[in-house]
Amino acid sequence: MAKQAVLEITDGKVEEALRGLLKRLLEKKVVDAILIPKAAPPGNSYVQSLIRDPEKLSGTSLLAPTMPVQSARVVSHLTFKGLGQKVLAVLKPCEVRAVVELVKFLQVKQENLYLMSVDCPGTFEVMDYAKMSEEAVGGEGLERVLREGMENGEVNPPAGYHFRTACQMCEYPVVEADVYLKLFGYKAQEKIGIEVGDRLHGEIEEKGILSFSAEEPAKRSEVVNKVVAARTKKRDEAFSEFKEVTKDLRSFLDRFSTCVRCHNCMVACPICYCKECVFRTSVFEHEGDQFLRWADRKGAVRMPTDTLMFHLIRLSHMVTSCIGCGLCESACPSRLPVATLFRSVGEKVQKMFQYVPGRKVDEVPPVATFREDELKLESGAL
């Protein structure tokens, strides 16, 4: 059973207190390395960094509100062939959920891997965050403003900026992890709630890093529910608008007409892990005469071909496990609403199978099971 603690903050120095906690975890050998976002020169972005030297924690941030990559992919690369030492991966909630899904598909090995996460106010596109930093509205000042808003669930971006589309409609700003930091409902300039799971709380308490006796503020559940309700409302509005714009095949093709089949969305997606993907084979490498026959039959054919097929195949393969991180949309050079497409379809399919991706490791994904007539049963046809 998870245990509760509180991290006391001195003089409002939140990042310093959090780095101090991480430093103690390394120094006292609770873990051997930490994977965590660290500021990249010139300080206008963050990149995941694997740190073993406690002194190298300078410049790291558990709360950095930007997401250059889906870190579940990094965790997969790190653990795929096994870890001989203990690593603590600091991830955002959607990244934790993606890791949970990848564990089910044998793309992440849990042995010696520990997850740490934190309540998420939302993230900004990489270039927006870089611009904010240049305008001196990013960095620790921005993180402080976001933390203060999280106390009452009033999280607003700086004027002229907005959170990523996926974050605006994310209903899972809170997840479970081996070490979890709580900001919603807390006055974070004074203290932060910490929940530690079964795998670590014994060692952490034994080594005097934290003492477990705290209870979370009574208003935390109310604040979390408030945030989730606002995001769910935004999600439903986005789905309704998208459905209206893509109400038939013709309108869908029109909306995605600028897709160049660059595969960026596929590369960014943590669930698209297949080494032998059909789009990396010769299946869509047609002979020149085939293109000419299509052009002859239709009079003209768009190039590159198969852009619709690309999205449909991706949907059919991974939509039940889409955790809604939105990195697909962030990676799209044409700024197509890829995240809204996958989330809107995913919401229906996941609901049909009564499946919540990334919730529990022991919940089997629909694509890994078979039941006779399952589609008829799940859709209500029987």
N, C-alpha and C positions, 0 to 999 in steps of 0.2 A: 504493500500500500504506500502511495506517495506521501511524503511528509512536507510540512510547510515551514518556511523560515522567512526572515526579513533581512534585507541588506540595508543597513543604516548608511545614509549619505551625509558626508561632512561638507559644510559650506556650499551645498548645491553642486558639488563636483561629481556628477553622476558617472561620466565616462571613466574618471580616475578610480572610482570605487569598483566599477565593473572590471576594469583591467586588473585591479588589485585582487579581485576574486579569481580571475583566470590565472594570474601569476601564482597564487597559492595552490591552485589545482596542479600546475606544472611543477612547482618547487617541491611539493609534498608527494609527487609521483602518483597522484590519483589518475592522471592521464600522462601519456608520454609526448603528445603533440596536440596542437589545436589548429583546426582549419577555421579561419575567420576572415571577414572582410578587412582589408588594410588599405589605407589611403595610398593611391598611386601618384607619383609625381605628375603634375605640380600640385596635387591635392584636390583636384576637382572631380575625382571618381574613386571608386573602391574596387579592388580585385581580391578574390579569395586567395589567401596565403596560408601555407602550412608552416606553423611555427613550433620550434622546439626550444629555442632560447627564450626564457621569460623576459629578458631585456628587449627582445624584438617585438613585444606587444605594443610598444609605442606606435601611435597612429592607427591602431585597430579600432573598430567600432561594431558593437553588437546591434546598434540601432540605425546604421546607415540607411537612409531611405532611398536607395537606388539599387538596381538589380541588373548588372551588366550581363550575367549569365544565369542559367538555372543551375544552382549549385548541386542539385541531385545528380546531374551529369558528372560533376567533379567527384562527388562521393562514389559514384559507380566506378569511375576510372581508378579511384584510390583503393577501393576494396575488392574489385572484381577477382583478383588473383589472391586475395587474402591479406590480412593485416597481422603482422607479428607482434605489434605493440598497440597500446590503447590510444585511440584518437578521438578527440571531442570535436564534432563538427557543429559550428555555429551557423544556423540556418533560419530563414524566414519560415513562417507557418506553411506557405504553399510549397516550399522546398522540402520541408519535413514530410508533408503529405505525398509528394512525389517520390521521396526515398521509400516510404512505406509501400507504395505501389511497386517500385522496382525490386524491393525485397521479395515480393510475391512472384515476380517474374525471373527471379534468380540473377538479377543484375546488380544487386548490392548484397554483400555478406555482412551480417550483423556482428559476427565475432570481433571483439575488440573495437567496435564502433559505438560511440555514444553521441546522442543528439542533444543539442542545446538550442532553444528557441526563445522568442520574446513576442509579446503582444505586438501586432503590426498595425500602424496607423495608415499604411499605404506607402507606395513607392513612386518615384518619378522616373520618366524616361532618362536614359544616360545623358543625352545631349542637353536636356532641360536642366538636369542637376548640375552639369558642368557650367551652364550659363548662370545658374543661380549662384554657384560658388564664385564666379567671376564678378557678379554683381553684389557679392558680400551678403547674400540672403541664404546661402547654403551652410554647410559645415555644422559645427556644434551649436551655433545659434539657432539654426533651423530645427535641429533635433530637440533642443530645449523647448521651443515653441510647440512642437508636436507633442512632446511628453506632457506639457502643461495642459494641452487640450484633451489629452487622453484621460485625465482625472475624471472629467464629467462627460466624456464621449463626444466632445465638440472638437473634432480634428479638421482643421482647414488649412489648405496650402497657401503660400504667399500670394498676394495679389498678382494676377497675370499668369499664374501657373495652375496646373491641375494634376491630380494623381493619374497614374496610368489607368486606362479604361478597365482593365481586369481588376485593379484594386478597388475602383469605385463600386464594383458589384460583387466583391468577394464576401461571402457569408461565413468565412472561416478565419477570422483574424486571431483566433485562439486555438491552439492545438495541444496535444500531449507530447512530452519529450522527457528524456532522462533528467535534464535540468531545464526548468522553464521559468522565465522572468515575467512578472506580472506588472503591467503599467496601468491598465484600465482600472479606474476606481482608486488608484493610489496617488498621493501627492509625491511624485517621483523625485522632486528636488530634496525630499527629506528621507524617503525610504521606498524600496522596491520589494515587492513580494517575490519569493522564490519557492518553487515546488520541485522537489527532487524525488525521482522514482526509485523503485526497489533496487535497481542495479547499482546505484551509487550512494544512497543516503547513509548506509552503514559506515562506509569508509570515510565519507566526508565528515560525518559527526565524530567518528573515532579520532580523526586527525585534527580536530578542532577548527575546521574551516568554517562550519556553520553549526548553529544549534537549532534544533527543531522544536518549536513550541508555539509558533505564531498562528494566528487565524487571519484570513483575508477580510478586508473591510466589508461591511454588510452591503454597501452599495455596489460592489464590484459586479455582481450578477446583473443588476439593473443597468449599469453602464454598458456592459457587454451586449445585453439584449437590445439596448438602444442603438448601438452601432450596427449590429446585425440587421435590425429592422430597417434602418436607413439604407443599408447596402442592398438588402433584398428588394426594397422598393425601387432602387436605381436599376437593379438587375432586371426586374420585371418590365420596367419602362424600356430598357434597352432591347430586351427580347421582343417586345411588342412592336417597337419601331423597326427592328430588323425584319420581323415577319412581314410587315407591311411593305417594306422595300423589296423583299425577295419572295413575293407571294406565289410566283410560278417559275418554271424553268427559265423562261425568257428573261424575266427581271433578275433572276439570280445570275445568269450569264452576263447581263449588263452590269450588275454591281461588281462582279469579279472580272470584268473585261480587261483590266490592267494587270492581271496576274501574268508574270513572265516565266512561271514555273522554275524559279531560281532555287527552290528547295530550302530557302532560308528558314521557313517556318518549321520544316521537318528537322533540320539540324538543331534548331533551338529547343525543340520539344523534348522534355525529359522522357516521355513515354515512347517516342519513336527511337527505339534502341536497336532495332534489327540490323545485324551485320550484313545480311543478304537481302536487303530491301529490293523490291521489284523495280523501284525507280533508279537503282544503282546497277541494274542488269541491262541486257540488250533488248528487253521486251519492248521498250518504247524507242529503240533505235531502228526506225523503219528504213527500208531501202528507198532510194530516191524515186524509183518508179511508183512506189506506193503513194507517196505524196502527190505525184502527178496524176495518179488515178483518182485520188480524192478531189483534186482541183478540177479534173475533167468532169467528174460527176456533179460537183456543186458549182462549178464556175470559178470559185475562189475558196481557198482554205487558209485559216489564220495560222501563223507560225510564231512561236512554237505551238505544236498541237498538244492535245490531251491535258489542257489546264483544268478542265472540269473533272476529268477522270482522276487527276492527281488529288484533288480535295476530297472526292467521294471515297477513294481508296483509303486515304488517311482517316477519314471519319469512320469507316467501317472497321478499321483495325484498332483504333485506340480511344474512341469516344467514350467507352464505358469507364475508362481510367483517367479521363481528362480531369485534372485537378484545378484548372482555371487560372494558372499562373500568368497567362497572357504573353509569355515570351515569344510566341509565334507571331503575334501582331506587332510586337516591338521590333522583330527582326525583318518585317516585310518592307521592302523598299518602296512599294506602291501604297503603303499605309492602308491596306485592305482590312476590313473588320474580321480578321481570321479568328480572333479570340471569341468574339460574339457568336460567330458561326458555330464553333466547337462547343461553346458553353450552352448555347440555346438547344442544339441537338442533344448534347450530352445530358442536359438537365432532364429531358424527356426520357431518354434511353435508360439513364441511371435510375430514374424514378420507376420506370417499368420493371426493372429488375430488383428494385428495392435495395440498391447498392450505393454506398457512399465511398468514393475512392479516397484512399489515404487515411481512413479513419482507424482501422485496426489491421495489424499484420495478419491475423488469423481469419479475416473475412475474405473468402475466395472470390476473385473477380469473375464476372460472367463469362468472359472468353476462355476461362480455364475449366469450365464445367460444362456438362451436357445433360439436359433433361428432355426426354421425348416430348414433342409438342410444346416446348417451353415458350416459343413466341406466341402461340395461340393462347396459352394459359396466362402469360404475363400481360398480353394486350387485351385480355378480357373476351377474346373470341370464343372461348370455351367456358 
